[in-house]
Structure formats: C-alpha cells, structure tokens
Amino acid sequence: MPLSLIEELPKIVKEGRAEVARILERINSGNALALQTNELVLPSKDVSGLYRGELPSVDENEEWKNRLIYGDNILVMQGLLAGDSASGLESMRGKIDLIYIDPPFDSKADYRTKITLPNVNLNQKPTVIEQFAYADTWKDGTVSYLKMIYPRLALMRELLSEKGSIYVHIDWHVGHYVKILLDDIFGKNNLVNEIIWFYDDSPGRSDKFFPKKHDTIFWYKKNEYIFNDKEIRVDILGASKERYQTGRTLGGREYIGGESAEIGKIPEDVWKIPVVKGNAKENVSYATQKPSKLIERIIKASSNENSIVADFFGGSGTTASVAEKLGRRWISSDIGKPSIMVQRKRLIDNEVKPFLYQSIGDYQKEAFESSKLYKRIGDLSQVVISLFCDDSGSGALGFGSEHPQNLGYIKDKKTLVYIDSPSRMTGFATLKKAIELRDNFLGGWEKVVVLGWNFAYDISSAINELNDSKLEVLVIPPDLLDKLKSKATYKKLVDSGKIRFSSLQYLTIKPIEKINYSDELEELNISLDNYILLSPDNIPLDDADKKSLQELMTSDPLALIEYWSIDPDFDGVTFRSKWQDYRENTANDSDPLHVIYSAKIMVPKKDKRVVCVKAVDVFGFESMVKEEI
C-alpha cells in the first residue's frame, strides 16, 4: 500500500534539506552557475516607425539594475546567491526585503499557451522544459509538487534580508501541506498572517458544493519584518460605517470602533479585491494574472522605497510592474518564454527604468561537468542519439564504437545526425564540419541534422550564409541533462518518446541604408526581410494547428514575430535594445497582430558601426542578425 502524504512528508523534508545543502556547498566553493546578461532593455517603444529624438541612454555603471530572468528558478536563485564578480553583480544573499510568489497550485490544470495570429488561433502545448511552468500537473501527484517547492522555499529564505518577508500565494489544493513546509523552513512562530483573498465577483457556480471564492496567502518573516501600516490603511467611513460604533470625538478627530476616521484602519486578514476582468486596462491575457491592487498592498506593507522585491514565479509580471511604480527595486524570473515576453512588453508599456534581461549562463556546460552519470562527451552523445526522432517519427541509431561517438543516422533515410558538445557554442565552424561529414563520411549522406546545446549569437547568419537545404539545425531540450540524472530516468524518457528537439530559426534584414542628416547625426533605415523556422514540425502543436502555421509561414512569415529591437552600436557582448516594436503596440498603427517592418532611427555619426537586430517570435524563439556599416 502506498504511503500517505503525511507519511511521505519526513522523506520530502529530508531530501529537500539535502538538496539545499548540496546547492549551498557548491555556491560556497565558488563552483556555481552565473547569470548571463542577454540584453539591456531601454524601454522606448516605437510610435511611428521614425524615431528622430535622442535614443535612450543609461548609466551602465549604476550600482543597481532591475532584472528580468529567464530560467528555472532554482538555478536562477543559485546564480543570485553566488553573484558574479566578472560582471560586477554582487550576491543577493540576505539582500531581498520581500518575496512574493504565486507558484502552481497542483490543480491539475493544463495551461496551454494561446497564440493569436492573423486568421489563425493556435494552442501551443508545453515543451519539455515548459511542462514545469504551464502544466500544473505532477507525475507523482502532490508528492512531486512538494519535492519541487521545498528547496525553492529554502533558497528564498537564504535570499531574504534579516527584516525580510515572504508571501506565498496558494489555494486549497495543496496549501495545508505547503504551510507545513514553510513552518519547517521559516519556523512555526514566524508565521505573521494567513491572509484570505476573497473574490466574490468571479464566476464560481455549483450545485454540488459551495463555490470556491478565495485563495490563501501565507506571510512569513525571517526574523524582524517591515510593516508600513500607514501605507495600507483603508477608509472606514462611507458604506462600511454602520459596521462600527461611533465613539467619542477627541481633539476634533472622530473615532470609529477605536480607529481614527482620518487615517483609516488596517485591513483585516480577509481582503476583498476583484480579479482582473477581461476588459480591465491591466489585463495582459495571462492565465494566472493577479490584480495589481492585491500585489500593491503586499509591497506597500512589507517593503520600503528602494527595497529589493523578488518574484520567482513571475507569470504576468504584476509584481515587477507594481514594484517599479512604487519606487522599489525588483527581480522577476520565470521558466516560461511566454511569461518573459508578456513581462517584457508590460514593463515597456509602463515606461520603466532600463532593466537587464538575463538567463542562466553556461548551464549546459556546468550541468555536464557536474554529472555523475556521463563523464565523456561521447557517452552523452550516444544518449542524445537514442532519444532523437525526426519529424516522421523515425528514430536515430549509433554507428558503434569504431566510429565517432557524436555521430548517428536515421535508418533507411540516408540522414546523418551530428551531436555537438554541451561545452561548445554551435556556430559556423560546426555547421561547416557537419556538411563535410555529410558529403564524405562512409560514402556520403543525403542530409545532415545538427543537434546543439548552445548556439553562437550569429548562428542565423551562419545558416543563411551556408544556404544549404540539406542541413537541418535543431536545439537539444535545455533541461535534458536535468532529466538524465539516472539510468532509470533515461529509460523512462526513451519509453515516453516525448523528447522534442526544438526548431532553430533565423531572421534576415534588408541592407541598412545610412543617410547623412546633419554634421553630427545620421539616419539609419532598417527593415525586416524574412523570418524562417527551419523545423516547424518540432513546435508542440496539434496537427491541425501545424497545418495552419505552415500556411501562414508561406504567406506572411513576418507575422510570427512577437517583437524586434535594434542596437545601433552592438559591442558583440551585450545587446542594448535602444529601439523596439512589438505586437499589440497600436500606438504606431492599428494592427495588434503585426509589428511594423521598418524603422528609421537617428544616431550620432560614426565612421563604422555594427548594427544588431534581435527578434523573438510568438513561440519564444530568439534570433539575431548583425551588419557592419
């Protein structure tokens, strides 16, 4: 008979503590994952296609920059705890005053990403890595959920300052078990409040039970805590006055139920705040979006101006958006690309200060080097080969020990499969080598598929330059090494047949026009040319949606672009998005489903400059192209 959840809890706690101890030991030894800055976002959106004002600038020596981070939050927190002396980003251990999280609820809901394109509505199924983010289901039920959440909560405690607070937003599915874990991590006596968020304006009807109309928020402190009671007081007069007994008037001030009518009262632990309606101005069409009013009360109460506020299940970006508005510093992360895109657009719309867009740096290399199962690149390559299937479902086979271990083939199809190392950046040289192997290895092959872990920023330019129709480039799932921790998990992956190798994509632009505008200024005319998904069959869509996508790609490929941005002086390291446009930015035109395809920007004159254009499509795939002018 399987163990009950109560019986499982001691094991969950023991394993969680051990995992946290290993993580902290690794950080303390100096062998930790770093955060990689992908982009410095300067929030200026295009409103006309012609930007003649001064491009935004930022003091890059400024001590603090807010951060939007893409990646698994347990890795994100490791990076924050470790800091990065090379980039000047210090450790966040003991620096964060407030953490709010709205994790999955173990509700068994399946949050597919809904994508609206011209005349096409798609439902994107979760990818391997995004199943964690969107499919609110767990293989071993609530046990899996609790094993996931324990080490994350423990690392959040490490990040909190001595006066720090954490608010954990949860519901009836698993809230009582999460509270037990919070008691273990923070101490039972450090529970400050159990808050009920009551939303009686949302649909909730049933003739079988009492309709569910609330979530629970657990507020725990680390040691001391901030509580700005004057910032959150509410009016006790008006419609609610009859609930209070009018008392004496002292010094000209009326008191109601012991509270000053002038300054209002502190809200009780039941908060009646409406959900985000479909027609609300703040609605960003994100499945689990929480109202700004709810987050605003939490941030005002438990942080001060310039406090660092963090949200490691960033979702729709409400925490970051409200923190910015209230003069707080912020960190927001999420494992889902759709979330990152929604947050980025929302922050730009709110005209926030420049912020960093980061991801986990050298993750694949670090994960491989720390692996206890795969000591040789060749061994790992053979595993990847055994997991790979082409778009028709044909599986790959290895050649045997007498041939290079990073090569495989598709039986009966004359297709060669080349696996790059997780310690390398797949770029032009790798693709060139793969083509040579295709043409010469064992008498030659009709096609070669390159499977890579990490890609050079100019990979699209390399693919475009080679212009080889018999070359296919795919991305190995970023979390595959995490899932290959044992021979048992490897076997389960093989049996499941669910590993998806993602499409690689590339962008092309038209030749950039440079026009002399004045003695000091020149105008750059930059236009998108084409956008190509090399393997759309690898996108997790139903067959009908795949067909619709193919048709749209043929007729209107640029419609797939979610946003694009320009760095007119790319230094080869950090992309600075000084100009950008994105879907739903109707300030430039009335079409919410397309970006504009051309931009004119005014920049200081230079003899030579490298212009870089970055695009992200509706599926979250990124591509860059650069041109020296």
Residue pairs with C-beta under 8 A, 6 or more apart in sequence:
5 142
5 143
5 146
5 177
8 143
8 146
9 146
9 177
9 180
12 143
12 146
12 147
12 150
12 181
13 150
13 181
13 184
15 147
15 150
16 147
16 150
16 151
16 154
16 181
17 154
19 150
19 151
20 151
20 154
20 155
23 74
23 78
23 151
23 155
24 81
24 158
26 32
26 78
26 370
27 78
27 81
27 82
31 370
32 78
32 79
32 81
32 82
33 75
33 78
33 79
33 82
33 360
33 361
33 362
33 363
33 366
34 79
34 82
34 84
34 86
34 87
34 361
34 362
35 67
35 69
35 76
35 79
35 80
35 84
35 87
35 89
35 358
35 359
35 360
35 361
36 358
36 359
36 360
36 361
36 362
37 87
37 356
37 357
37 358
37 574
38 70
38 357
38 358
38 359
38 575
39 356
39 357
39 565
39 574
39 575
39 576
39 577
39 614
40 58
40 60
40 65
40 354
40 355
40 356
40 357
40 574
40 575
40 576
40 577
41 68
41 344
41 347
41 348
41 354
41 355
41 356
41 357
41 577
42 55
42 56
42 57
42 58
42 354
42 576
42 577
42 578
43 56
43 347
43 348
43 350
43 351
43 352
43 353
43 354
43 355
44 51
44 55
44 56
44 348
44 578
44 579
44 580
45 348
45 349
45 580
45 581
45 582
45 585
45 587
46 579
46 580
46 581
46 585
46 587
46 588
46 596
46 599
47 587
47 588
48 588
49 588
49 596
49 598
49 599
49 600
50 599
50 600
51 579
51 599
51 600
51 601
51 602
52 600
52 602
53 602
54 602
55 568
55 578
55 579
55 601
55 602
55 603
56 354
56 578
58 354
64 329
65 353
65 354
65 355
65 356
66 320
66 324
66 329
66 330
66 331
66 352
66 353
66 355
66 356
67 330
67 331
67 332
67 333
67 355
67 356
67 357
67 358
68 314
68 320
68 332
68 333
68 340
68 343
68 344
68 347
68 355
68 356
68 357
68 358
69 76
69 79
69 331
69 332
69 333
69 357
69 358
69 359
70 333
70 334
70 335
70 337
70 340
70 357
70 358
70 359
71 333
71 335
71 359
71 360
71 363
72 129
72 132
72 335
72 360
72 479
72 482
73 152
73 312
73 313
73 333
73 334
73 335
74 151
74 152
74 155
75 360
75 363
76 312
76 333
76 360
77 152
77 155
77 156
77 158
77 159
77 312
78 155
79 360
79 361
80 91
80 92
80 93
80 159
80 331
81 91
81 92
81 93
81 155
81 158
81 159
82 91
83 89
83 90
83 91
83 92
92 159
92 308
92 331
93 158
93 159
94 158
94 159
94 160
94 161
94 162
95 159
95 161
95 308
96 159
96 160
96 161
96 164
96 308
96 309
96 310
96 331
97 160
97 161
97 163
97 164
97 165
97 226
97 302
97 303
97 304
97 307
97 308
97 309
98 164
98 165
98 166
98 167
98 226
98 298
98 299
98 302
98 303
98 307
98 308
98 309
98 310
98 328
99 156
99 159
99 160
99 164
99 165
99 166
99 167
99 309
99 310
99 311
99 312
100 166
100 167
100 169
100 295
100 298
100 299
100 309
100 310
100 311
100 319
101 156
101 166
101 167
101 168
101 169
101 311
101 312
101 313
102 169
102 288
102 290
102 311
102 313
102 315
103 149
103 152
103 168
103 169
103 170
103 313
104 136
104 145
104 313
105 136
105 170
105 171
105 173
105 174
106 136
106 138
106 141
106 142
106 145
106 173
106 174
107 136
107 171
107 173
108 136
108 137
109 136
109 137
110 126
110 134
110 135
110 136
110 137
111 126
111 133
111 134
111 135
111 136
111 287
111 288
112 123
112 124
112 125
112 126
112 134
113 123
113 124
113 126
113 134
113 336
113 338
114 121
114 122
114 123
114 124
114 285
115 121
115 122
115 123
115 124
115 618
115 619
116 122
116 593
117 552
117 559
117 560
117 593
117 618
118 552
118 556
118 559
118 593
118 594
119 552
120 548
120 549
120 551
120 552
122 541
122 545
122 548
122 549
123 541
123 542
123 545
124 539
124 540
124 541
124 619
125 540
125 541
125 542
126 133
126 134
126 135
126 540
127 477
127 500
127 502
127 540
128 477
128 479
128 480
128 483
128 498
128 499
128 500
129 335
129 477
129 478
129 479
130 335
130 336
130 337
132 148
132 335
132 479
133 334
133 335
133 336
133 339
134 336
138 144
138 145
138 148
142 174
142 177
145 174
146 174
146 177
146 178
146 181
149 178
149 181
150 181
150 185
152 312
153 166
153 168
153 181
153 182
153 185
154 185
156 166
156 310
156 312
157 166
157 185
157 186
157 222
159 310
160 166
160 222
161 222
162 222
162 223
162 224
163 222
163 223
163 224
163 225
163 226
164 221
164 222
164 225
165 192
165 219
165 220
165 221
165 222
165 225
165 226
165 302
166 186
166 219
166 220
166 222
167 195
167 217
167 218
167 219
167 298
167 302
168 178
168 182
168 217
168 218
168 220
169 197
169 215
169 216
169 217
169 290
170 178
170 215
170 216
170 217
170 218
171 212
171 214
171 215
171 216
172 212
172 216
175 216
175 218
178 218
179 191
179 218
182 191
182 218
182 220
183 191
186 220
186 221
186 222
190 220
190 221
190 222
190 223
191 218
191 219
191 220
192 219
192 220
192 221
192 225
193 217
193 218
193 219
193 269
194 216
194 217
194 218
194 219
194 269
195 216
195 217
195 218
195 219
195 269
195 270
195 271
196 214
196 215
196 216
196 217
196 269
196 270
196 271
197 214
197 215
197 216
197 217
197 271
197 273
197 294
198 213
198 214
198 270
198 271
198 272
198 273
199 213
199 214
199 215
199 272
199 273
199 274
199 275
200 213
200 272
201 274
201 275
202 213
202 274
202 275
204 211
204 212
204 213
205 211
217 298
219 302
225 302
226 301
226 302
226 303
226 304
226 307
227 301
227 302
228 300
228 301
228 302
228 304
229 266
229 301
230 263
231 300
231 301
232 266
232 267
232 297
232 300
232 301
233 263
233 264
233 265
233 266
233 267
234 264
234 265
234 266
234 267
235 264
236 244
236 256
236 257
236 259
236 261
236 264
236 265
237 256
237 261
241 256
243 257
244 256
244 257
244 259
245 256
245 257
246 254
246 255
246 256
247 255
247 256
247 257
247 258
248 255
249 255
253 260
253 261
253 262
254 260
254 261
254 262
255 261
257 265
259 265
267 297
271 294
271 297
273 291
273 293
273 294
273 297
274 291
274 293
275 291
276 282
276 283
276 289
276 290
276 291
277 283
282 291
282 292
282 318
283 289
284 316
284 317
284 342
284 345
284 346
285 342
286 315
286 316
286 339
286 342
288 315
288 316
289 315
289 316
289 318
290 315
290 316
290 318
291 318
292 318
292 321
292 322
295 318
295 319
295 322
296 322
296 325
296 326
299 309
299 319
299 322
299 323
299 326
299 328
300 326
303 309
303 323
303 328
305 326
305 327
305 328
306 327
306 328
306 329
307 328
307 329
308 328
308 329
308 330
308 331
309 319
309 323
309 328
309 329
309 330
309 331
310 319
310 330
310 331
310 332
311 319
311 320
311 330
311 331
311 332
311 333
312 333
313 334
314 320
314 332
314 333
314 334
314 339
314 340
314 343
315 334
315 339
316 339
316 342
316 343
316 346
317 332
317 339
317 342
317 343
317 346
317 347
319 330
319 332
320 330
320 332
320 343
320 347
321 346
321 347
321 350
321 352
323 329
323 330
324 330
324 347
324 350
324 352
324 353
325 350
332 343
334 340
334 343
336 620
337 619
337 620
338 620
340 357
340 620
341 562
341 563
341 616
341 620
344 357
344 563
345 563
345 582
345 584
345 585
347 355
348 580
348 582
362 454
363 478
364 422
364 423
364 453
364 454
364 478
364 481
365 422
365 423
365 454
367 422
367 481
367 482
368 374
368 377
368 380
368 422
368 423
368 481
369 423
371 380
371 481
371 484
371 485
373 484
373 485
373 486
373 487
374 380
374 383
374 484
376 405
377 405
377 406
377 421
377 422
377 423
378 404
378 405
378 406
379 405
380 422
380 484
381 405
381 406
381 419
382 398
382 405
382 408
383 484
383 490
384 419
384 451
384 476
384 480
385 396
385 397
385 398
385 408
385 417
385 419
386 395
386 396
386 398
386 494
387 480
387 493
387 494
387 499
388 395
388 396
388 408
388 417
388 449
388 451
388 499
388 501
389 395
389 396
389 497
389 499
390 396
390 410
390 413
390 415
390 449
391 535
391 537
391 538
394 410
394 411
394 412
394 413
395 410
395 411
396 408
396 409
396 410
396 417
397 408
397 409
397 410
397 411
398 405
398 407
398 408
399 407
399 408
399 409
406 418
406 419
406 420
406 421
407 416
407 417
407 418
407 419
407 437
407 441
408 416
408 417
408 419
409 415
409 416
409 417
409 445
410 417
410 449
413 446
413 447
414 445
414 446
414 447
415 445
415 446
415 447
415 448
415 449
416 434
416 437
416 438
416 441
416 445
416 447
416 448
416 449
417 448
417 449
417 451
418 433
418 434
418 437
418 448
418 449
418 450
418 451
419 451
419 476
420 426
420 430
420 450
420 451
420 452
420 453
421 453
422 453
422 454
422 481
424 430
424 453
424 454
425 454
425 455
425 456
426 450
426 452
426 453
426 454
426 455
426 456
426 459
426 473
427 455
427 456
427 458
427 459
427 462
428 456
428 458
428 462
428 465
428 466
430 450
430 452
431 450
431 462
431 463
431 466
431 471
431 473
432 466
434 448
434 450
434 471
435 448
435 466
435 468
435 471
437 448
438 444
438 445
438 447
438 448
438 470
438 471
439 445
446 470
447 470
447 471
447 472
448 470
448 471
448 472
449 472
449 473
449 474
450 471
450 472
450 473
450 474
451 474
451 475
451 476
451 501
452 473
452 474
452 475
452 476
452 504
453 475
453 476
453 478
455 475
455 504
456 462
457 624
458 624
458 625
458 626
459 473
459 504
459 506
460 505
460 506
460 507
460 508
460 623
460 624
460 625
461 506
461 625
461 626
463 471
463 473
463 504
463 506
463 534
464 506
464 508
472 534
472 535
473 504
473 534
474 501
474 502
474 503
474 504
474 534
474 535
474 538
475 501
475 502
475 503
475 504
476 501
477 499
477 500
477 501
477 502
480 499
483 489
483 493
484 490
484 493
493 499
500 538
500 540
501 535
501 538
502 535
502 538
502 539
502 621
503 533
503 534
503 535
503 536
503 537
503 538
503 539
503 621
504 534
504 535
504 621
505 531
505 532
505 533
505 534
505 617
505 621
505 623
506 531
506 532
506 534
506 623
506 625
507 528
507 530
507 531
507 532
507 564
507 613
507 615
507 623
507 624
507 625
508 528
508 529
508 530
508 531
508 532
508 625
509 526
509 527
509 528
509 529
509 613
509 625
509 627
510 527
510 528
510 529
511 627
512 524
512 525
512 526
512 611
512 627
512 629
513 524
513 525
514 522
514 523
514 524
514 525
514 629
515 522
515 523
515 524
515 525
516 522
517 523
517 602
519 605
520 604
520 605
521 602
521 603
521 604
521 605
522 602
522 603
522 604
522 605
522 606
523 600
523 601
523 602
523 603
524 568
524 600
524 601
524 602
524 603
524 611
524 629
525 598
525 599
525 600
526 566
526 598
526 599
526 600
526 601
526 611
526 613
527 597
527 598
527 599
528 558
528 561
528 564
528 595
528 597
528 598
528 613
528 615
530 557
530 558
531 557
531 558
531 560
531 561
531 615
531 617
531 623
532 557
533 539
533 553
533 560
533 617
533 621
536 546
536 549
536 550
536 553
537 546
539 546
539 549
539 619
541 549
552 559
552 560
553 560
558 594
558 595
558 597
559 593
559 594
560 617
560 618
560 619
561 583
561 595
561 615
561 616
561 617
561 618
562 582
562 583
562 595
562 616
562 617
562 618
562 620
563 580
563 581
563 582
563 583
563 595
563 615
563 616
564 580
564 581
564 582
564 595
564 613
564 614
564 615
564 616
565 575
565 577
565 578
565 579
565 580
565 581
565 613
565 614
566 577
566 578
566 579
566 580
566 599
566 601
566 611
566 612
566 613
566 614
567 575
567 576
567 577
567 578
567 611
567 612
567 613
567 614
568 578
568 579
568 601
568 603
568 609
568 611
569 576
569 603
569 606
569 609
569 610
569 611
570 576
570 610
570 611
570 612
570 626
571 610
572 610
575 612
575 614
575 624
577 614
578 601
579 599
579 601
581 588
581 595
581 596
581 599
582 595
583 592
583 593
583 594
583 595
583 618
584 592
585 595
586 592
588 596
589 596
603 609
608 628
608 629
609 628
609 629
610 626
610 627
610 628
610 629
611 626
611 627
611 628
611 629
612 624
612 625
612 626
613 624
613 625
613 626
614 622
614 623
614 624
615 622
615 623
615 624
616 622
616 623
617 623
